Amino acid sequence: MLDISLSVNCLLKKDPTLQDLFYDPSIENLYSESNYFQSIVRSIVYQQLSGKAAKKIHERFINIFKLGKYPDPKDVLNISREKLRSVGLSHMKVDYVKNVAIYFIENPKVISTLDQKSDQEIINLISSIKGVGLWTVQMFLMFTLNRPDIFPVTDLALQKGYSAYFKKKNLVDPKKMLNHSKEWIPHRTTMSLYLWRYLEGPFEW
């Protein structure tokens, strides 16, 4: 389970030069999404979009169901593709969220035991859903299961924050970032959160 204060202290003991990265403790109030289906659908909506744009589309997505709550997998499966397209989802993302709905309906036992599985087991299971890639599962691991050692190197905002903090002229290759991140095991989620914030402010979720 993620403990940001503990992770910051451990990281500073290893490398005191990180002090300027951890100057503001406000990030310790991390929002956590308890609804697994909502978390994964939200991640799909947010794929390759700015936080503000994705947030608006996600709000429209929720409101189109007129339920007063988040739609469940059956709600998403039963709504028309046209209505989902009308909120700003691409054709592909409509397919993806419906694929997630089908997976949740057909695999209730798998879903109910996800929190008991390792990070890699969860990556293998959830990424088997067509349209759900590594980044989406990593967001799920970070913001829903609060796993402490996630470092999503394919995330552009993280690449920018990392490159800026370590004073690189160009974006650093994800493989090099991943290799460097081994120094921060098992606290890489905390590093991700602070590197996101370093350049662009808190991660919008």
Contacts in CASP RR format, 6 or more apart in sequence:
PFRMAT RR
TARGET T0000
AUTHOR 0000-0000-0000
METHOD contacts of the structure
MODEL  1
MLDISLSVNCLLKKDPTLQDLFYDPSIENLYSESNYFQSIVRSIVYQQLS
GKAAKKIHERFINIFKLGKYPDPKDVLNISREKLRSVGLSHMKVDYVKNV
AIYFIENPKVISTLDQKSDQEIINLISSIKGVGLWTVQMFLMFTLNRPDI
FPVTDLALQKGYSAYFKKKNLVDPKKMLNHSKEWIPHRTTMSLYLWRYLE
GPFEW
1 146 0 8 1.000
1 148 0 8 1.000
2 30 0 8 1.000
2 142 0 8 1.000
2 146 0 8 1.000
2 147 0 8 1.000
2 148 0 8 1.000
2 189 0 8 1.000
2 190 0 8 1.000
3 148 0 8 1.000
4 27 0 8 1.000
4 28 0 8 1.000
4 30 0 8 1.000
4 190 0 8 1.000
4 193 0 8 1.000
5 25 0 8 1.000
5 28 0 8 1.000
7 148 0 8 1.000
7 187 0 8 1.000
7 189 0 8 1.000
7 190 0 8 1.000
8 22 0 8 1.000
8 190 0 8 1.000
10 187 0 8 1.000
11 18 0 8 1.000
11 22 0 8 1.000
11 184 0 8 1.000
11 187 0 8 1.000
11 190 0 8 1.000
11 191 0 8 1.000
12 18 0 8 1.000
12 19 0 8 1.000
12 22 0 8 1.000
14 183 0 8 1.000
14 184 0 8 1.000
15 183 0 8 1.000
21 165 0 8 1.000
21 194 0 8 1.000
21 195 0 8 1.000
21 198 0 8 1.000
22 194 0 8 1.000
24 197 0 8 1.000
26 202 0 8 1.000
27 193 0 8 1.000
27 194 0 8 1.000
27 197 0 8 1.000
27 202 0 8 1.000
30 143 0 8 1.000
30 146 0 8 1.000
30 193 0 8 1.000
31 143 0 8 1.000
31 205 0 8 1.000
32 143 0 8 1.000
32 144 0 8 1.000
32 146 0 8 1.000
33 39 0 8 1.000
33 42 0 8 1.000
33 143 0 8 1.000
33 144 0 8 1.000
33 205 0 8 1.000
34 144 0 8 1.000
35 70 0 8 1.000
35 144 0 8 1.000
36 104 0 8 1.000
36 111 0 8 1.000
36 114 0 8 1.000
36 140 0 8 1.000
36 144 0 8 1.000
37 70 0 8 1.000
37 72 0 8 1.000
37 73 0 8 1.000
37 100 0 8 1.000
37 101 0 8 1.000
37 104 0 8 1.000
38 70 0 8 1.000
39 139 0 8 1.000
39 140 0 8 1.000
39 143 0 8 1.000
39 144 0 8 1.000
40 100 0 8 1.000
40 126 0 8 1.000
40 132 0 8 1.000
40 136 0 8 1.000
40 140 0 8 1.000
41 61 0 8 1.000
41 76 0 8 1.000
41 97 0 8 1.000
41 100 0 8 1.000
42 58 0 8 1.000
42 205 0 8 1.000
43 135 0 8 1.000
43 136 0 8 1.000
43 139 0 8 1.000
43 140 0 8 1.000
44 93 0 8 1.000
44 96 0 8 1.000
44 97 0 8 1.000
44 100 0 8 1.000
44 131 0 8 1.000
44 132 0 8 1.000
44 136 0 8 1.000
45 54 0 8 1.000
45 57 0 8 1.000
45 58 0 8 1.000
45 61 0 8 1.000
45 89 0 8 1.000
45 93 0 8 1.000
45 97 0 8 1.000
46 54 0 8 1.000
46 58 0 8 1.000
46 139 0 8 1.000
46 205 0 8 1.000
47 93 0 8 1.000
47 135 0 8 1.000
47 136 0 8 1.000
49 57 0 8 1.000
51 204 0 8 1.000
52 204 0 8 1.000
54 204 0 8 1.000
55 204 0 8 1.000
57 87 0 8 1.000
57 88 0 8 1.000
57 89 0 8 1.000
60 87 0 8 1.000
60 88 0 8 1.000
61 84 0 8 1.000
61 87 0 8 1.000
61 89 0 8 1.000
62 70 0 8 1.000
62 71 0 8 1.000
64 79 0 8 1.000
64 83 0 8 1.000
64 84 0 8 1.000
64 86 0 8 1.000
64 87 0 8 1.000
65 71 0 8 1.000
65 75 0 8 1.000
65 79 0 8 1.000
67 75 0 8 1.000
71 79 0 8 1.000
73 100 0 8 1.000
73 101 0 8 1.000
73 102 0 8 1.000
73 104 0 8 1.000
73 105 0 8 1.000
74 101 0 8 1.000
74 105 0 8 1.000
76 97 0 8 1.000
76 98 0 8 1.000
76 100 0 8 1.000
76 101 0 8 1.000
77 98 0 8 1.000
77 101 0 8 1.000
77 102 0 8 1.000
77 105 0 8 1.000
81 91 0 8 1.000
81 94 0 8 1.000
81 98 0 8 1.000
84 94 0 8 1.000
84 97 0 8 1.000
84 98 0 8 1.000
85 91 0 8 1.000
85 94 0 8 1.000
89 97 0 8 1.000
92 131 0 8 1.000
95 130 0 8 1.000
95 131 0 8 1.000
96 129 0 8 1.000
96 130 0 8 1.000
96 131 0 8 1.000
96 132 0 8 1.000
99 129 0 8 1.000
99 130 0 8 1.000
99 131 0 8 1.000
99 132 0 8 1.000
100 129 0 8 1.000
100 132 0 8 1.000
103 129 0 8 1.000
104 111 0 8 1.000
110 125 0 8 1.000
114 122 0 8 1.000
114 125 0 8 1.000
114 126 0 8 1.000
114 145 0 8 1.000
115 145 0 8 1.000
117 125 0 8 1.000
119 141 0 8 1.000
119 147 0 8 1.000
119 149 0 8 1.000
119 150 0 8 1.000
122 137 0 8 1.000
122 140 0 8 1.000
122 141 0 8 1.000
122 145 0 8 1.000
123 134 0 8 1.000
123 137 0 8 1.000
123 138 0 8 1.000
123 141 0 8 1.000
126 132 0 8 1.000
126 136 0 8 1.000
126 137 0 8 1.000
126 140 0 8 1.000
127 133 0 8 1.000
127 134 0 8 1.000
127 136 0 8 1.000
127 137 0 8 1.000
134 152 0 8 1.000
134 154 0 8 1.000
135 152 0 8 1.000
135 154 0 8 1.000
135 155 0 8 1.000
138 150 0 8 1.000
138 152 0 8 1.000
139 152 0 8 1.000
141 147 0 8 1.000
141 150 0 8 1.000
142 150 0 8 1.000
142 152 0 8 1.000
142 189 0 8 1.000
142 192 0 8 1.000
143 205 0 8 1.000
146 189 0 8 1.000
147 189 0 8 1.000
148 186 0 8 1.000
148 187 0 8 1.000
148 188 0 8 1.000
148 189 0 8 1.000
148 190 0 8 1.000
149 185 0 8 1.000
149 186 0 8 1.000
149 187 0 8 1.000
149 188 0 8 1.000
149 189 0 8 1.000
150 188 0 8 1.000
150 189 0 8 1.000
150 192 0 8 1.000
151 158 0 8 1.000
151 177 0 8 1.000
151 178 0 8 1.000
151 181 0 8 1.000
151 184 0 8 1.000
151 188 0 8 1.000
151 189 0 8 1.000
151 191 0 8 1.000
151 192 0 8 1.000
152 158 0 8 1.000
152 192 0 8 1.000
153 159 0 8 1.000
153 174 0 8 1.000
153 175 0 8 1.000
153 177 0 8 1.000
153 178 0 8 1.000
153 181 0 8 1.000
154 174 0 8 1.000
155 192 0 8 1.000
155 196 0 8 1.000
157 196 0 8 1.000
157 199 0 8 1.000
157 200 0 8 1.000
157 203 0 8 1.000
158 177 0 8 1.000
158 192 0 8 1.000
158 195 0 8 1.000
158 196 0 8 1.000
159 171 0 8 1.000
159 172 0 8 1.000
159 174 0 8 1.000
159 177 0 8 1.000
160 171 0 8 1.000
160 199 0 8 1.000
160 200 0 8 1.000
161 195 0 8 1.000
161 196 0 8 1.000
161 198 0 8 1.000
161 199 0 8 1.000
161 200 0 8 1.000
162 168 0 8 1.000
162 172 0 8 1.000
162 177 0 8 1.000
162 195 0 8 1.000
163 170 0 8 1.000
163 171 0 8 1.000
163 172 0 8 1.000
164 198 0 8 1.000
164 199 0 8 1.000
165 195 0 8 1.000
165 198 0 8 1.000
165 199 0 8 1.000
166 172 0 8 1.000
181 188 0 8 1.000
181 191 0 8 1.000
184 191 0 8 1.000
193 203 0 8 1.000
196 202 0 8 1.000
196 203 0 8 1.000
197 203 0 8 1.000
END
